[in-house]
Amino acid sequence: MAGDPADMRRFESLEQPEFRRLWWGGLFVFLAMQTQQIARSWLAYELTGTNTALGGVLIGFGIAGLIAIPTGGVLADRVNKRTILVSTQLINTFVAVSIAVAIETGALRYWMIVVASVIGGSTISILAPARMAMTAEIIDRERLTNAIMLGQMSAQASRVVGPAVAGFLIGVSFVGAEGVYYLSALLSLFAVGLSMVLPLGAPQRRSDRSPIEDLREGIRYTRGNPELVRLLVASLLIVMFGFAYQAFLPSMVADLFGRGAGSLGAMTTVGAVGAVLMSIVLANTPRERLTDLQGQAAFVLGVTIALFAIAPTYGLALAAMALIGAATSAFQSLNGSLILSIADMAYHGRVQSLIMLSFSAFGLAALPFGMLADAVGLRETMAGMGAVVCITAVHSHLWRRRIEAAKLASSTLGTL
């Protein structure tokens, strides 16, 4: 019913001006990333025509993340977060303009796309922990899940608009891929403007230790919490095997269904629509239900990837993609909410960066997955990836049961 208080609370975090600016800035950043991703994948496939090359673009992202993500976590806990956001977004602007100029002048080569992917992986790896930590500072813990869901909604909404616009513009002769990169640069500049009026985001406490010591402390803190360790391992495997399908969408659309850039944009858009709707549905999720729903989302993601792999027609693949989008959004949002609700605020940046290492693993895994797809078949490879995600979800659930049993036994002994 219109005006239902429960429905109104789905967007309550946006009532806070600081979070509203952070949210809009994030939307522009995500739009810039999504438009570049479509253009980058299309250019890589156009230049090489192989799945291995598509995986190579993502492995650049992954290698960069292995170094930049831990660095980003330490910086988020040591440096003003606003400075991090502004600096990384300015770098993204410069890279987008550089690639656009290379396309226009005919100087573009495959290695340039890989380098741009490395830089993009580095900047987002440094930006994301700072943005998530700032969210936790701006919003109180009772509304944190709502804020994270809304942040996820903006990321997924960008997947609706970004790929559709990029796919359309690539097909327009007087715009092309270079126009997509210029658009991405403009969006990044908008994000810079919004970030400059955010709170400073000063560290919770000043550290007298070196950055390396701070990183080690964050690792020790995470290892000392069994539930954080479980979430870290589950995130690593689920993202590595469950998110790599994105690298192969261009070849699936072109080779298996004989379609072009517009159909690629439509496929990613359908997935993003499912993701946005799921983010809205989960926006009011109570904290006590986060763990159960997170495990269910992981299992559903594995099943839907397998269904996508065996879809015989483009129409059925679109339907499967909508389910993948919904499950991906649910897992990411619920996982992020769980982590920030468990971890102490002083460690948010470092803990978030450790969880984000899974996205580097996804980038690193894309190349061997691409080689496997070229050797044994794309459908077979993706079906196997879905099966691994399902197995991981079941294992994580059993691990959680063991942790709960150990806590119960400890509390029982404590009362004797």
Sequence and secondary structure as in RCSB ss.txt:
>XXXX:A:sequence
MAGDPADMRRFESLEQPEFRRLWWGGLFVFLAMQTQQIARSWLAYELTGTNTALGGVLIGFGIAGLIAIPTGGVL
ADRVNKRTILVSTQLINTFVAVSIAVAIETGALRYWMIVVASVIGGSTISILAPARMAMTAEIIDRERLTNAIML
GQMSAQASRVVGPAVAGFLIGVSFVGAEGVYYLSALLSLFAVGLSMVLPLGAPQRRSDRSPIEDLREGIRYTRGN
PELVRLLVASLLIVMFGFAYQAFLPSMVADLFGRGAGSLGAMTTVGAVGAVLMSIVLANTPRERLTDLQGQAAFV
LGVTIALFAIAPTYGLALAAMALIGAATSAFQSLNGSLILSIADMAYHGRVQSLIMLSFSAFGLAALPFGMLADA
VGLRETMAGMGAVVCITAVHSHLWRRRIEAAKLASSTLGTL
>XXXX:A:secstr
 TT HHHHGGGGGGGSHHHHHHHHHHHHHHHHHHHHHHHHHHHHHHHH  HHHHHHHHHHHHHHHHHHHHHHHHH
HHHS HHHHHHHHHHHHHHHHHHHHHHHHTT   HHHHHHHHHHHHHHHHHHHHHHHHHHHHHS GGGHHHHHHH
HHHHHHHHHHHHHHHHHHHHTSTTTHHHHHHHHHHHHHHHHHHHHTTS     SS   S HHHHHHHHHHHHHT 
HHHHHHHHHHHHHHHHHSGGGGGHHHIIIIIS   HHHHHHHHHHHHHHHHHHHHHHTT  GGGHHHHHHHHHHH
HHHHHHHHHH  SHHHHHHHHHHHHHHHHHHHHHHHHHHHHHS GGGHHHHHHHHHHHHHHHHHHHHHHHHHHHH
H HHHHHHHHHHHHHHHHHHHHHHHHHHHHHHHHHHHHHH 
